Amino acid sequence: MNREEEYIEYYKKSIEIYEREDFKDIISKKKLLNVKNCYNEYLYWYEHPEWPHKIFRCKKSFCPICNMKNKRMLYYKHKDRALKLEKKYNLFILVLNGNNVEIKTDKINEEIKDNNEKLKILLSRPFIEKVVRGYFKVIEINYTYYDSLPHIHIILFTIKGIYKHFKMSEFKNMITQEWRNLKGFNANVYLKSLGTKEKIEKEVSYLTRHNKKQLYNLLNLDSNVVKVHLEVIQNKRFFVWSKNILKELKLNSYT
């Protein structure tokens, strides 16, 4: 099966799921029609490769193909921002795990809220404020058939002289101890330097468009996972830049 045929299967699978009775409260008739029109346009192009017109895209996050293409655009936007700052700051990727919770909308939302609140406290600690000048935060949720793991990936923009204050292992241990105290259990913490342009690009690529982040992968898990995920992502910002970094980039806080 080639890529085009895979896309067609993703469309079919999503439409099959969205047409179910239990999805009517999250996928309205209008939203379903958006995906169907998107699919019909793509199918016509696939069956008529000589067709010269640009393919219509619904550009909706609940469309498996547009969701993938939207993430590709996010990659270029966030990568360009990060690279503009690499000469001024040292960049680190920090991963802060939360609790594994049931695949229920309220449980996941509660854990995301708690992670965000605890992160604010962590970033306000004096040892963090001494060296960190801004961040790019990404909320991520890993799903299995039986549970979910809401957690945070955050690129830290630190002063160039950070190593005059902390060794890498010392800085990680301080963050780990503080995060575990805040969360109340031995949560996993990961910290790594992004010392080259290539590492920055690779990390932003993972954060925005990695295969496991794609909606079409959830379609292969379970329809309830898809439903809960679509409910969770409503009216949430999963990619957040700190205000001071946005100001430096001359961007507003909602960009």
C-alpha positions as CSV (number, residue, x, y, z in Angstrom):
1,M,0.0,0.0,0.0
2,N,1.5,3.4,-1.1
3,R,1.1,6.6,0.8
4,E,-1.9,7.8,-1.1
5,E,-3.7,4.5,-0.5
6,E,-2.9,4.8,3.2
7,Y,-4.4,8.3,3.3
8,I,-7.6,7.0,1.7
9,E,-7.8,4.3,4.4
10,Y,-7.3,6.9,7.2
11,Y,-10.2,8.9,5.7
12,K,-12.4,5.9,5.5
13,K,-11.6,4.8,9.1
14,S,-12.3,8.2,10.5
15,I,-15.6,8.6,8.7
16,E,-16.7,5.2,9.8
17,I,-15.9,6.1,13.4
18,Y,-17.4,9.6,13.3
19,E,-20.7,8.3,11.9
20,R,-21.3,6.3,15.0
21,E,-24.1,7.4,17.3
22,D,-21.8,7.9,20.3
23,F,-19.8,10.5,18.3
24,K,-22.6,12.9,17.5
25,D,-22.0,15.0,20.6
26,I,-18.3,15.6,19.5
27,I,-18.5,15.4,15.7
28,S,-21.5,17.3,14.4
29,K,-23.0,16.8,11.0
30,K,-21.2,19.9,9.8
31,K,-17.8,18.5,11.0
32,L,-18.5,15.1,9.5
33,L,-19.3,16.8,6.2
34,N,-16.0,18.6,6.3
35,V,-14.1,15.4,6.5
36,K,-16.3,13.7,3.8
37,N,-15.7,16.7,1.5
38,C,-12.0,16.5,2.2
39,Y,-12.0,12.8,1.4
40,N,-14.0,13.1,-1.8
41,E,-11.7,15.8,-3.1
42,Y,-8.7,13.7,-2.3
43,L,-10.2,10.6,-3.8
44,Y,-11.1,12.4,-7.0
45,W,-7.5,13.7,-7.3
46,Y,-6.2,10.2,-6.6
47,E,-8.4,8.7,-9.4
48,H,-7.7,11.6,-11.8
49,P,-4.0,12.4,-11.4
50,E,-4.1,14.6,-14.5
51,W,-6.4,17.0,-12.6
52,P,-4.6,20.3,-12.5
53,H,-6.5,22.0,-9.6
54,K,-5.3,22.4,-6.1
55,I,-6.8,19.9,-3.7
56,F,-9.4,21.3,-1.2
57,R,-8.4,20.7,2.4
58,C,-10.8,21.1,5.3
59,K,-7.8,22.0,7.6
60,K,-9.7,20.6,10.7
61,S,-7.8,19.0,13.6
62,F,-10.3,16.1,13.6
63,C,-9.5,15.2,10.0
64,P,-6.7,12.6,10.0
65,I,-5.0,13.9,6.9
66,C,-5.4,17.7,7.5
67,N,-4.3,17.1,11.1
68,M,-1.1,15.6,9.8
69,K,-0.5,18.4,7.4
70,N,-1.3,21.0,10.1
71,K,1.4,19.4,12.3
72,R,3.9,19.7,9.5
73,M,3.2,23.4,9.3
74,L,3.6,23.7,13.1
75,Y,7.0,22.1,12.8
76,Y,8.3,24.8,10.5
77,K,6.8,27.6,12.6
78,H,8.2,26.5,15.9
79,K,11.5,25.3,14.5
80,D,12.2,28.8,13.0
81,R,11.4,30.4,16.3
82,A,13.7,28.2,18.2
83,L,16.6,28.6,15.8
84,K,16.3,32.4,16.0
85,L,17.2,32.1,19.6
86,E,19.9,29.5,19.6
87,K,22.8,32.1,19.4
88,K,21.6,34.0,22.4
89,Y,20.6,31.1,24.7
90,N,21.5,27.5,25.6
91,L,18.6,25.2,24.8
92,F,17.6,22.2,26.9
93,I,14.7,19.7,26.4
94,L,13.0,18.9,29.7
95,V,10.4,16.1,30.0
96,L,8.2,16.0,33.1
97,N,5.9,13.0,33.5
98,G,2.5,13.1,35.2
99,N,0.4,10.3,36.5
100,N,-1.0,7.5,34.4
101,V,-4.8,8.0,34.4
102,E,-7.9,6.3,33.0
103,I,-8.9,7.1,29.4
104,K,-11.7,9.5,30.6
105,T,-12.0,13.1,29.6
106,D,-12.3,14.5,33.1
107,K,-9.4,12.4,34.4
108,I,-7.1,13.5,31.6
109,N,-8.1,17.2,31.9
110,E,-7.5,17.1,35.7
111,E,-4.0,15.7,35.2
112,I,-3.2,18.3,32.5
113,K,-4.4,21.1,34.8
114,D,-2.3,19.7,37.7
115,N,0.8,19.3,35.5
116,N,0.5,22.9,34.3
117,E,-0.1,24.3,37.8
118,K,2.9,22.3,39.2
119,L,5.1,23.5,36.3
120,K,4.4,27.2,37.2
121,I,5.6,26.5,40.7
122,L,8.7,24.7,39.4
123,L,9.6,27.5,37.0
124,S,9.2,30.0,39.9
125,R,11.9,28.3,42.0
126,P,15.0,30.5,42.5
127,F,17.4,28.0,41.0
128,I,15.3,27.9,37.8
129,E,14.8,31.7,37.7
130,K,18.5,32.2,38.0
131,V,19.3,30.6,34.6
132,V,16.1,30.2,32.6
133,R,14.9,33.1,30.5
134,G,11.9,31.5,28.7
135,Y,10.4,28.3,27.4
136,F,8.4,26.5,24.7
137,K,6.0,24.1,26.3
138,V,4.2,21.2,24.6
139,I,1.5,19.2,26.3
140,E,1.6,15.5,25.2
141,I,-0.7,12.6,26.0
142,N,0.4,9.0,25.4
143,Y,-2.4,6.5,25.0
144,T,-2.6,2.7,25.3
145,Y,-5.6,0.5,25.2
146,Y,-6.1,0.8,28.9
147,D,-4.7,4.1,30.2
148,S,-3.2,7.5,29.3
149,L,-0.1,9.5,30.3
150,P,-0.5,13.3,30.2
151,H,3.0,14.9,30.5
152,I,5.0,18.0,29.5
153,H,7.8,18.5,27.1
154,I,9.4,21.9,27.5
155,I,12.4,23.5,25.7
156,L,14.2,25.8,28.2
157,F,16.0,28.8,27.0
158,T,18.8,29.4,29.5
159,I,21.6,31.9,29.9
160,K,24.9,31.0,28.1
161,G,26.6,30.9,31.5
162,I,24.4,28.2,32.9
163,Y,27.4,25.9,33.5
164,K,29.0,28.4,35.7
165,H,26.1,27.9,38.1
166,F,25.3,24.2,37.7
167,K,26.7,21.0,36.3
168,M,24.2,19.2,34.0
169,S,23.7,16.3,36.5
170,E,23.2,18.8,39.4
171,F,20.6,20.8,37.5
172,K,18.7,17.7,36.5
173,N,18.8,16.3,40.0
174,M,17.4,19.6,41.4
175,I,14.6,19.6,38.9
176,T,13.8,15.9,39.5
177,Q,13.6,16.4,43.3
178,E,11.4,19.4,43.0
179,W,9.1,17.9,40.4
180,R,8.7,14.7,42.4
181,N,8.0,16.7,45.6
182,L,5.3,18.7,43.7
183,K,3.7,15.7,42.1
184,G,3.9,13.5,45.2
185,F,5.5,10.4,43.5
186,N,8.7,9.4,41.8
187,A,7.8,10.9,38.4
188,N,10.2,10.4,35.5
189,V,12.2,13.4,34.5
190,Y,14.4,13.8,31.5
191,L,16.8,16.6,30.7
192,K,19.1,16.9,27.7
193,S,21.1,19.7,26.0
194,L,20.1,20.8,22.5
195,G,23.6,22.0,21.6
196,T,23.4,22.0,17.8
197,K,21.0,23.2,15.1
198,E,20.4,19.6,14.1
199,K,19.4,18.6,17.6
200,I,17.0,21.5,17.9
201,E,15.4,20.7,14.5
202,K,15.1,17.0,15.5
203,E,13.5,17.8,18.9
204,V,11.0,20.3,17.4
205,S,10.2,17.7,14.8
206,Y,9.4,15.2,17.5
207,L,7.3,17.6,19.5
208,T,5.2,18.6,16.5
209,R,4.9,15.9,13.9
210,H,6.3,12.6,15.2
211,N,4.4,9.6,14.0
212,K,3.0,8.7,17.4
213,K,1.4,12.2,17.7
214,Q,-0.7,11.7,14.6
215,L,-4.5,11.3,14.8
216,Y,-4.5,8.4,12.4
217,N,-2.6,6.3,15.0
218,L,-5.4,6.7,17.5
219,L,-7.8,5.4,14.9
220,N,-6.1,2.1,15.1
221,L,-6.2,1.9,18.9
222,D,-9.9,2.2,20.0
223,S,-12.8,4.4,19.1
224,N,-13.2,5.5,22.7
225,V,-9.6,6.7,22.7
226,V,-10.4,8.8,19.7
227,K,-13.5,10.3,21.2
228,V,-11.8,11.1,24.5
229,H,-8.8,12.7,22.7
230,L,-11.1,14.9,20.6
231,E,-12.9,16.0,23.7
232,V,-9.7,16.7,25.6
233,I,-8.1,18.8,22.8
234,Q,-11.1,21.2,22.5
235,N,-10.2,24.8,23.4
236,K,-6.8,23.9,24.6
237,R,-3.4,25.3,23.6
238,F,-1.0,22.4,23.4
239,F,1.9,24.5,22.2
240,V,2.8,27.5,24.4
241,W,5.7,30.0,24.3
242,S,6.5,32.1,27.4
243,K,5.4,35.7,27.0
244,N,8.9,37.1,27.4
245,I,10.2,34.9,24.5
246,L,7.3,35.9,22.3
247,K,8.0,39.6,23.1
248,E,11.6,39.1,22.1
249,L,10.4,37.5,18.9
250,K,7.9,40.4,18.5
251,L,4.9,38.1,18.5
252,N,1.7,38.3,20.5
253,S,0.8,35.7,23.1
254,Y,-1.8,33.9,20.9
255,T,0.5,33.3,17.9
